[in-house]
């Protein structure tokens, strides 16, 4: 893992399940060169854990406020975490 990698945990609130949010997040994260995952939560939110350069994480976080066309994002909460060394970005179930 490069020393400049950071880890960010994003909690996305709104209509973000059943609207291809996780799949769209994976596409955007891969475009930005990030690794990690996106998963649905029982409370209707989506959790994203992403790793990579801070600038790319900032871009992903900004994208998460909009999401795919069918989504309605009410709020995105972000916090730093420990780098895990994810090999790819995946959609988790």
FIKOL-8095 format. One record per atom (N, C-alpha, C): residue number from 0; x, y, z; atom name. Coordinates in nm, 3 decimals, m for minus. Example, Ala and Ser with C-alpha at 12.3 -4.5 7.8 and 13.67 -1.06 7.14 Angstrom:
<node k="0" xx="1.319" yy="m0.569" zz="0.780" a="N"/>
<node k="0" xx="1.230" yy="m0.450" zz="0.780" a="CA"/>
<node k="0" xx="1.320" yy="m0.330" zz="0.780" a="C"/>
<node k="1" xx="1.285" yy="m0.225" zz="0.708" a="N"/>
<node k="1" xx="1.367" yy="m0.106" zz="0.714" a="CA"/>
<node k="1" xx="1.290" yy="0.003" zz="0.787" a="C"/>
***
This chain:
<node k="0" xx="0.085" yy="m0.119" zz="0.000" a="N"/>
<node k="0" xx="0.000" yy="0.000" zz="0.000" a="CA"/>
<node k="0" xx="0.089" yy="0.124" zz="0.000" a="C"/>
<node k="1" xx="0.068" yy="0.216" zz="m0.092" a="N"/>
<node k="1" xx="0.148" yy="0.339" zz="m0.090" a="CA"/>
<node k="1" xx="0.123" yy="0.419" zz="0.037" a="C"/>
<node k="2" xx="0.226" yy="0.487" zz="0.083" a="N"/>
<node k="2" xx="0.217" yy="0.564" zz="0.207" a="CA"/>
<node k="2" xx="0.111" yy="0.673" zz="0.199" a="C"/>
<node k="3" xx="0.080" yy="0.719" zz="0.078" a="N"/>
<node k="3" xx="m0.016" yy="0.829" zz="0.064" a="CA"/>
<node k="3" xx="m0.161" yy="0.782" zz="0.064" a="C"/>
<node k="4" xx="m0.184" yy="0.651" zz="0.077" a="N"/>
<node k="4" xx="m0.320" yy="0.600" zz="0.080" a="CA"/>
<node k="4" xx="m0.390" yy="0.638" zz="0.210" a="C"/>
<node k="5" xx="m0.515" yy="0.673" zz="0.195" a="N"/>
<node k="5" xx="m0.601" yy="0.700" zz="0.310" a="CA"/>
<node k="5" xx="m0.722" yy="0.609" zz="0.302" a="C"/>
<node k="6" xx="m0.793" yy="0.597" zz="0.413" a="N"/>
<node k="6" xx="m0.913" yy="0.514" zz="0.422" a="CA"/>
<node k="6" xx="m1.028" yy="0.604" zz="0.465" a="C"/>
<node k="7" xx="m1.139" yy="0.595" zz="0.395" a="N"/>
<node k="7" xx="m1.255" yy="0.676" zz="0.431" a="CA"/>
<node k="7" xx="m1.379" yy="0.588" zz="0.436" a="C"/>
<node k="8" xx="m1.459" yy="0.610" zz="0.539" a="N"/>
<node k="8" xx="m1.586" yy="0.539" zz="0.556" a="CA"/>
<node k="8" xx="m1.697" yy="0.640" zz="0.532" a="C"/>
<node k="9" xx="m1.784" yy="0.608" zz="0.437" a="N"/>
<node k="9" xx="m1.896" yy="0.696" zz="0.402" a="CA"/>
<node k="9" xx="m2.027" yy="0.624" zz="0.432" a="C"/>
<node k="10" xx="m2.117" yy="0.693" zz="0.500" a="N"/>
<node k="10" xx="m2.251" yy="0.640" zz="0.527" a="CA"/>
<node k="10" xx="m2.347" yy="0.728" zz="0.448" a="C"/>
<node k="11" xx="m2.418" yy="0.668" zz="0.353" a="N"/>
<node k="11" xx="m2.505" yy="0.744" zz="0.263" a="CA"/>
<node k="11" xx="m2.651" yy="0.718" zz="0.299" a="C"/>
<node k="12" xx="m2.724" yy="0.826" zz="0.325" a="N"/>
<node k="12" xx="m2.865" yy="0.820" zz="0.366" a="CA"/>
<node k="12" xx="m2.953" yy="0.871" zz="0.252" a="C"/>
<node k="13" xx="m3.074" yy="0.817" zz="0.243" a="N"/>
<node k="13" xx="m3.171" yy="0.861" zz="0.143" a="CA"/>
<node k="13" xx="m3.227" yy="0.740" zz="0.070" a="C"/>
<node k="14" xx="m3.273" yy="0.762" zz="m0.053" a="N"/>
<node k="14" xx="m3.321" yy="0.650" zz="m0.135" a="CA"/>
<node k="14" xx="m3.200" yy="0.600" zz="m0.213" a="C"/>
<node k="15" xx="m3.124" yy="0.510" zz="m0.150" a="N"/>
<node k="15" xx="m2.997" yy="0.466" zz="m0.207" a="CA"/>
<node k="15" xx="m2.988" yy="0.314" zz="m0.221" a="C"/>
<node k="16" xx="m3.098" yy="0.244" zz="m0.197" a="N"/>
<node k="16" xx="m3.101" yy="0.100" zz="m0.221" a="CA"/>
<node k="16" xx="m3.202" yy="0.073" zz="m0.331" a="C"/>
<node k="17" xx="m3.168" yy="m0.023" zz="m0.419" a="N"/>
<node k="17" xx="m3.256" yy="m0.058" zz="m0.530" a="CA"/>
<node k="17" xx="m3.249" yy="0.041" zz="m0.646" a="C"/>
<node k="18" xx="m3.146" yy="0.126" zz="m0.647" a="N"/>
<node k="18" xx="m3.132" yy="0.228" zz="m0.753" a="CA"/>
<node k="18" xx="m2.992" yy="0.222" zz="m0.816" a="C"/>
<node k="19" xx="m2.927" yy="0.105" zz="m0.805" a="N"/>
<node k="19" xx="m2.792" yy="0.083" zz="m0.860" a="CA"/>
<node k="19" xx="m2.686" yy="0.172" zz="m0.795" a="C"/>
<node k="20" xx="m2.709" yy="0.211" zz="m0.670" a="N"/>
<node k="20" xx="m2.613" yy="0.297" zz="m0.602" a="CA"/>
<node k="20" xx="m2.478" yy="0.226" zz="m0.582" a="C"/>
<node k="21" xx="m2.483" yy="0.102" zz="m0.531" a="N"/>
<node k="21" xx="m2.357" yy="0.031" zz="m0.505" a="CA"/>
<node k="21" xx="m2.279" yy="0.005" zz="m0.635" a="C"/>
<node k="22" xx="m2.350" yy="m0.040" zz="m0.739" a="N"/>
<node k="22" xx="m2.283" yy="m0.068" zz="m0.865" a="CA"/>
<node k="22" xx="m2.224" yy="0.060" zz="m0.926" a="C"/>
<node k="23" xx="m2.299" yy="0.168" zz="m0.919" a="N"/>
<node k="23" xx="m2.251" yy="0.296" zz="m0.972" a="CA"/>
<node k="23" xx="m2.131" yy="0.347" zz="m0.891" a="C"/>
<node k="24" xx="m2.134" yy="0.324" zz="m0.760" a="N"/>
<node k="24" xx="m2.022" yy="0.362" zz="m0.675" a="CA"/>
<node k="24" xx="m1.897" yy="0.285" zz="m0.715" a="C"/>
<node k="25" xx="m1.913" yy="0.155" zz="m0.741" a="N"/>
<node k="25" xx="m1.798" yy="0.074" zz="m0.783" a="CA"/>
<node k="25" xx="m1.739" yy="0.128" zz="m0.913" a="C"/>
<node k="26" xx="m1.824" yy="0.161" zz="m1.010" a="N"/>
<node k="26" xx="m1.776" yy="0.216" zz="m1.137" a="CA"/>
<node k="26" xx="m1.698" yy="0.346" zz="m1.114" a="C"/>
<node k="27" xx="m1.753" yy="0.434" zz="m1.030" a="N"/>
<node k="27" xx="m1.687" yy="0.563" zz="m1.003" a="CA"/>
<node k="27" xx="m1.556" yy="0.541" zz="m0.927" a="C"/>
<node k="28" xx="m1.557" yy="0.452" zz="m0.828" a="N"/>
<node k="28" xx="m1.436" yy="0.425" zz="m0.751" a="CA"/>
<node k="28" xx="m1.326" yy="0.367" zz="m0.841" a="C"/>
<node k="29" xx="m1.363" yy="0.276" zz="m0.929" a="N"/>
<node k="29" xx="m1.265" yy="0.218" zz="m1.020" a="CA"/>
<node k="29" xx="m1.210" yy="0.324" zz="m1.115" a="C"/>
<node k="30" xx="m1.295" yy="0.414" zz="m1.161" a="N"/>
<node k="30" xx="m1.251" yy="0.523" zz="m1.248" a="CA"/>
<node k="30" xx="m1.148" yy="0.611" zz="m1.177" a="C"/>
<node k="31" xx="m1.167" yy="0.628" zz="m1.045" a="N"/>
<node k="31" xx="m1.078" yy="0.712" zz="m0.965" a="CA"/>
<node k="31" xx="m0.957" yy="0.635" zz="m0.911" a="C"/>
<node k="32" xx="m0.949" yy="0.505" zz="m0.939" a="N"/>
<node k="32" xx="m0.837" yy="0.425" zz="m0.892" a="CA"/>
<node k="32" xx="m0.842" yy="0.388" zz="m0.745" a="C"/>
<node k="33" xx="m0.963" yy="0.381" zz="m0.689" a="N"/>
<node k="33" xx="m0.980" yy="0.349" zz="m0.547" a="CA"/>
<node k="33" xx="m1.012" yy="0.202" zz="m0.527" a="C"/>
<node k="34" xx="m0.986" yy="0.152" zz="m0.408" a="N"/>
<node k="34" xx="m1.024" yy="0.016" zz="m0.370" a="CA"/>
<node k="34" xx="m1.115" yy="0.023" zz="m0.249" a="C"/>
<node k="35" xx="m1.183" yy="m0.088" zz="m0.220" a="N"/>
<node k="35" xx="m1.273" yy="m0.094" zz="m0.105" a="CA"/>
<node k="35" xx="m1.400" yy="m0.168" zz="m0.139" a="C"/>
<node k="36" xx="m1.512" yy="m0.121" zz="m0.083" a="N"/>
<node k="36" xx="m1.640" yy="m0.187" zz="m0.110" a="CA"/>
<node k="36" xx="m1.757" yy="m0.094" zz="m0.081" a="C"/>
<node k="37" xx="m1.874" yy="m0.133" zz="m0.132" a="N"/>
<node k="37" xx="m2.001" yy="m0.068" zz="m0.101" a="CA"/>
<node k="37" xx="m2.099" yy="m0.178" zz="m0.063" a="C"/>
<node k="38" xx="m2.177" yy="m0.155" zz="0.043" a="N"/>
<node k="38" xx="m2.276" yy="m0.255" zz="0.085" a="CA"/>
<node k="38" xx="m2.402" yy="m0.187" zz="0.136" a="C"/>
<node k="39" xx="m2.516" yy="m0.255" zz="0.117" a="N"/>
<node k="39" xx="m2.643" yy="m0.210" zz="0.174" a="CA"/>
<node k="39" xx="m2.648" yy="m0.247" zz="0.321" a="C"/>
<node k="40" xx="m2.717" yy="m0.164" zz="0.399" a="N"/>
<node k="40" xx="m2.737" yy="m0.190" zz="0.541" a="CA"/>
<node k="40" xx="m2.886" yy="m0.212" zz="0.569" a="C"/>
<node k="41" xx="m2.918" yy="m0.287" zz="0.675" a="N"/>
<node k="41" xx="m3.059" yy="m0.313" zz="0.707" a="CA"/>
<node k="41" xx="m3.142" yy="m0.186" zz="0.729" a="C"/>
<node k="42" xx="m3.078" yy="m0.076" zz="0.770" a="N"/>
<node k="42" xx="m3.154" yy="0.048" zz="0.795" a="CA"/>
<node k="42" xx="m3.180" yy="0.131" zz="0.669" a="C"/>
<node k="43" xx="m3.143" yy="0.078" zz="0.551" a="N"/>
<node k="43" xx="m3.170" yy="0.149" zz="0.426" a="CA"/>
<node k="43" xx="m3.057" yy="0.237" zz="0.379" a="C"/>
<node k="44" xx="m2.949" yy="0.245" zz="0.456" a="N"/>
<node k="44" xx="m2.834" yy="0.325" zz="0.414" a="CA"/>
<node k="44" xx="m2.737" yy="0.237" zz="0.334" a="C"/>
<node k="45" xx="m2.638" yy="0.302" zz="0.274" a="N"/>
<node k="45" xx="m2.529" yy="0.232" zz="0.208" a="CA"/>
<node k="45" xx="m2.399" yy="0.274" zz="0.276" a="C"/>
<node k="46" xx="m2.316" yy="0.175" zz="0.309" a="N"/>
<node k="46" xx="m2.183" yy="0.202" zz="0.363" a="CA"/>
<node k="46" xx="m2.081" yy="0.181" zz="0.252" a="C"/>
<node k="47" xx="m1.990" yy="0.277" zz="0.241" a="N"/>
<node k="47" xx="m1.880" yy="0.267" zz="0.145" a="CA"/>
<node k="47" xx="m1.751" yy="0.281" zz="0.224" a="C"/>
<node k="48" xx="m1.661" yy="0.187" zz="0.205" a="N"/>
<node k="48" xx="m1.526" yy="0.200" zz="0.258" a="CA"/>
<node k="48" xx="m1.435" yy="0.207" zz="0.137" a="C"/>
<node k="49" xx="m1.358" yy="0.315" zz="0.126" a="N"/>
<node k="49" xx="m1.273" yy="0.335" zz="0.009" a="CA"/>
<node k="49" xx="m1.134" yy="0.375" zz="0.052" a="C"/>
<node k="50" xx="m1.036" yy="0.333" zz="m0.027" a="N"/>
<node k="50" xx="m0.897" yy="0.364" zz="0.000" a="CA"/>
<node k="50" xx="m0.827" yy="0.416" zz="m0.124" a="C"/>
<node k="51" xx="m0.736" yy="0.509" zz="m0.103" a="N"/>
<node k="51" xx="m0.658" yy="0.564" zz="m0.211" a="CA"/>
<node k="51" xx="m0.612" yy="0.704" zz="m0.175" a="C"/>
<node k="52" xx="m0.564" yy="0.778" zz="m0.274" a="N"/>
<node k="52" xx="m0.518" yy="0.916" zz="m0.248" a="CA"/>
<node k="52" xx="m0.632" yy="1.006" zz="m0.202" a="C"/>
<node k="53" xx="m0.602" yy="1.100" zz="m0.113" a="N"/>
<node k="53" xx="m0.703" yy="1.190" zz="m0.056" a="CA"/>
<node k="53" xx="m0.782" yy="1.262" zz="m0.165" a="C"/>
<node k="54" xx="m0.715" yy="1.306" zz="m0.271" a="N"/>
<node k="54" xx="m0.784" yy="1.379" zz="m0.378" a="CA"/>
<node k="54" xx="m0.890" yy="1.292" zz="m0.445" a="C"/>
<node k="55" xx="m0.859" yy="1.165" zz="m0.468" a="N"/>
<node k="55" xx="m0.956" yy="1.073" zz="m0.529" a="CA"/>
<node k="55" xx="m1.069" yy="1.043" zz="m0.432" a="C"/>
<node k="56" xx="m1.038" yy="1.029" zz="m0.303" a="N"/>
<node k="56" xx="m1.142" yy="1.006" zz="m0.203" a="CA"/>
<node k="56" xx="m1.235" yy="1.126" zz="m0.195" a="C"/>
<node k="57" xx="m1.180" yy="1.247" zz="m0.204" a="N"/>
<node k="57" xx="m1.263" yy="1.368" zz="m0.204" a="CA"/>
<node k="57" xx="m1.359" yy="1.367" zz="m0.322" a="C"/>
<node k="58" xx="m1.310" yy="1.325" zz="m0.439" a="N"/>
<node k="58" xx="m1.395" yy="1.320" zz="m0.559" a="CA"/>
<node k="58" xx="m1.505" yy="1.216" zz="m0.543" a="C"/>
<node k="59" xx="m1.472" yy="1.100" zz="m0.487" a="N"/>
<node k="59" xx="m1.574" yy="0.998" zz="m0.464" a="CA"/>
<node k="59" xx="m1.678" yy="1.048" zz="m0.364" a="C"/>
<node k="60" xx="m1.633" yy="1.112" zz="m0.258" a="N"/>
<node k="60" xx="m1.726" yy="1.165" zz="m0.158" a="CA"/>
<node k="60" xx="m1.820" yy="1.268" zz="m0.220" a="C"/>
<node k="61" xx="m1.766" yy="1.356" zz="m0.304" a="N"/>
<node k="61" xx="m1.850" yy="1.456" zz="m0.373" a="CA"/>
<node k="61" xx="m1.952" yy="1.386" zz="m0.464" a="C"/>
<node k="62" xx="m1.907" yy="1.282" zz="m0.535" a="N"/>
<node k="62" xx="m1.998" yy="1.206" zz="m0.622" a="CA"/>
<node k="62" xx="m2.109" yy="1.142" zz="m0.540" a="C"/>
<node k="63" xx="m2.078" yy="1.092" zz="m0.422" a="N"/>
<node k="63" xx="m2.176" yy="1.023" zz="m0.337" a="CA"/>
<node k="63" xx="m2.293" yy="1.113" zz="m0.298" a="C"/>
<node k="64" xx="m2.271" yy="1.244" zz="m0.293" a="N"/>
<node k="64" xx="m2.380" yy="1.337" zz="m0.259" a="CA"/>
<node k="64" xx="m2.485" yy="1.340" zz="m0.370" a="C"/>
<node k="65" xx="m2.448" yy="1.303" zz="m0.491" a="N"/>
<node k="65" xx="m2.541" yy="1.297" zz="m0.604" a="CA"/>
<node k="65" xx="m2.583" yy="1.153" zz="m0.631" a="C"/>
<node k="66" xx="m2.484" yy="1.065" zz="m0.651" a="N"/>
<node k="66" xx="m2.513" yy="0.925" zz="m0.681" a="CA"/>
<node k="66" xx="m2.569" yy="0.907" zz="m0.820" a="C"/>
<node k="67" xx="m2.620" yy="0.788" zz="m0.852" a="N"/>
<node k="67" xx="m2.679" yy="0.763" zz="m0.983" a="CA"/>
<node k="67" xx="m2.812" yy="0.837" zz="m0.997" a="C"/>
<node k="68" xx="m2.860" yy="0.843" zz="m1.120" a="N"/>
<node k="68" xx="m2.979" yy="0.924" zz="m1.152" a="CA"/>
<node k="68" xx="m3.102" yy="0.891" zz="m1.067" a="C"/>
<node k="69" xx="m3.124" yy="0.764" zz="m1.037" a="N"/>
<node k="69" xx="m3.246" yy="0.724" zz="m0.965" a="CA"/>
<node k="69" xx="m3.237" yy="0.745" zz="m0.814" a="C"/>
<node k="70" xx="m3.119" yy="0.777" zz="m0.764" a="N"/>
<node k="70" xx="m3.100" yy="0.791" zz="m0.619" a="CA"/>
<node k="70" xx="m3.146" yy="0.928" zz="m0.571" a="C"/>
<node k="71" xx="m3.180" yy="0.933" zz="m0.442" a="N"/>
<node k="71" xx="m3.205" yy="1.061" zz="m0.375" a="CA"/>
<node k="71" xx="m3.121" yy="1.058" zz="m0.248" a="C"/>
<node k="72" xx="m3.015" yy="1.133" zz="m0.247" a="N"/>
<node k="72" xx="m2.923" yy="1.134" zz="m0.132" a="CA"/>
<node k="72" xx="m2.962" yy="1.247" zz="m0.039" a="C"/>
<node k="73" xx="m2.991" yy="1.212" zz="0.086" a="N"/>
<node k="73" xx="m3.027" yy="1.312" zz="0.188" a="CA"/>
<node k="73" xx="m2.905" yy="1.360" zz="0.265" a="C"/>
<node k="74" xx="m2.810" yy="1.268" zz="0.289" a="N"/>
<node k="74" xx="m2.696" yy="1.302" zz="0.374" a="CA"/>
<node k="74" xx="m2.585" yy="1.201" zz="0.350" a="C"/>
<node k="75" xx="m2.460" yy="1.250" zz="0.355" a="N"/>
<node k="75" xx="m2.342" yy="1.164" zz="0.350" a="CA"/>
<node k="75" xx="m2.256" yy="1.196" zz="0.471" a="C"/>
<node k="76" xx="m2.233" yy="1.095" zz="0.554" a="N"/>
<node k="76" xx="m2.145" yy="1.111" zz="0.670" a="CA"/>
<node k="76" xx="m2.011" yy="1.047" zz="0.636" a="C"/>
<node k="77" xx="m1.901" yy="1.115" zz="0.668" a="N"/>
<node k="77" xx="m1.768" yy="1.064" zz="0.635" a="CA"/>
<node k="77" xx="m1.679" yy="1.065" zz="0.757" a="C"/>
<node k="78" xx="m1.596" yy="0.963" zz="0.767" a="N"/>
<node k="78" xx="m1.496" yy="0.958" zz="0.873" a="CA"/>
<node k="78" xx="m1.374" yy="0.883" zz="0.822" a="C"/>
<node k="79" xx="m1.260" yy="0.912" zz="0.881" a="N"/>
<node k="79" xx="m1.136" yy="0.843" zz="0.845" a="CA"/>
<node k="79" xx="m1.131" yy="0.709" zz="0.916" a="C"/>
<node k="80" xx="m1.060" yy="0.615" zz="0.855" a="N"/>
<node k="80" xx="m1.041" yy="0.484" zz="0.915" a="CA"/>
<node k="80" xx="m0.900" yy="0.435" zz="0.891" a="C"/>
<node k="81" xx="m0.872" yy="0.315" zz="0.937" a="N"/>
<node k="81" xx="m0.741" yy="0.253" zz="0.919" a="CA"/>
<node k="81" xx="m0.734" yy="0.188" zz="0.781" a="C"/>
<node k="82" xx="m0.624" yy="0.208" zz="0.711" a="N"/>
<node k="82" xx="m0.605" yy="0.147" zz="0.578" a="CA"/>
<node k="82" xx="m0.606" yy="m0.005" zz="0.593" a="C"/>
<node k="83" xx="m0.688" yy="m0.070" zz="0.510" a="N"/>
<node k="83" xx="m0.705" yy="m0.215" zz="0.515" a="CA"/>
<node k="83" xx="m0.630" yy="m0.288" zz="0.404" a="C"/>
<node k="84" xx="m0.594" yy="m0.217" zz="0.298" a="N"/>
<node k="84" xx="m0.523" yy="m0.280" zz="0.187" a="CA"/>
<node k="84" xx="m0.612" yy="m0.360" zz="0.095" a="C"/>
<node k="85" xx="m0.735" yy="m0.312" zz="0.069" a="N"/>
<node k="85" xx="m0.826" yy="m0.382" zz="m0.022" a="CA"/>
<node k="85" xx="m0.761" yy="m0.395" zz="m0.160" a="C"/>
<node k="86" xx="m0.773" yy="m0.512" zz="m0.225" a="N"/>
<node k="86" xx="m0.711" yy="m0.530" zz="m0.357" a="CA"/>
<node k="86" xx="m0.791" yy="m0.468" zz="m0.471" a="C"/>
<node k="87" xx="m0.924" yy="m0.461" zz="m0.456" a="N"/>
<node k="87" xx="m1.012" yy="m0.410" zz="m0.562" a="CA"/>
<node k="87" xx="m1.125" yy="m0.332" zz="m0.495" a="C"/>
<node k="88" xx="m1.219" yy="m0.283" zz="m0.576" a="N"/>
<node k="88" xx="m1.342" yy="m0.225" zz="m0.522" a="CA"/>
<node k="88" xx="m1.455" yy="m0.318" zz="m0.559" a="C"/>
<node k="89" xx="m1.531" yy="m0.363" zz="m0.461" a="N"/>
<node k="89" xx="m1.636" yy="m0.460" zz="m0.486" a="CA"/>
<node k="89" xx="m1.768" yy="m0.418" zz="m0.426" a="C"/>
<node k="90" xx="m1.874" yy="m0.480" zz="m0.478" a="N"/>
<node k="90" xx="m2.008" yy="m0.464" zz="m0.423" a="CA"/>
<node k="90" xx="m2.031" yy="m0.580" zz="m0.329" a="C"/>
<node k="91" xx="m2.064" yy="m0.551" zz="m0.204" a="N"/>
<node k="91" xx="m2.092" yy="m0.655" zz="m0.106" a="CA"/>
<node k="91" xx="m2.242" yy="m0.663" zz="m0.082" a="C"/>
<node k="92" xx="m2.285" yy="m0.783" zz="m0.046" a="N"/>
<node k="92" xx="m2.428" yy="m0.805" zz="m0.022" a="CA"/>
<node k="92" xx="m2.457" yy="m0.821" zz="0.125" a="C"/>
***
